[in-house]
Amino acid sequence: MWENRCKVAVSGVGFSKVTRSAEIPLAAHALTAVQEAVADSGLKMSDIDGLATYPELPATGHAEVDGISIVSVNCMMAMLKLPNLSWHIQVGTTNIGGAVQQAVNALLAGVCKYAVVWRAMHNPRGTYQNLPGAYAQGAAQFTAPYGFGGPVPAGSSGTTRTARRWRHWP
């Protein structure tokens, strides 16, 4: 049996208002979610000493602007002003699961006692799929005209449709 079994737990969950087009910046939504998660866990904000996130853009077509289209660790640190912050990470090569994994590793290593992990995403008004150019080139020519190429470029819709057409799936 793994020696670290039952040593780490998710103890709080928070989320912000879900709308089609948010009237407030993404950073405000993320801050609300983090504050709710900490309150739900029964901790105080001053207890939090670790932060982790995966701030990838949720869709193509708009610029990466911290606090507007992504919420980085630096942005969250500036908003929270945590007095005992000892560890933070911003993963960019995996997904939110990578940030959770890094937080678990930090907790097990004793680098921090309480870590908050968040994933903030939305599409700023008027920017969803605001793709540059009028022509799809390369591999995108087979998917972009049909709307496949947003948050999940190799999305299941395109894959399923293609497989059904060529009789690979029922």
Summary of the structure (lengths in Angstrom):
residues: 170
radius of gyration: 19.2
end to end distance: 41.4
largest distance: 58.8
contacts: 448
relative contact order: 0.16
helix: 35%
strand: 8%
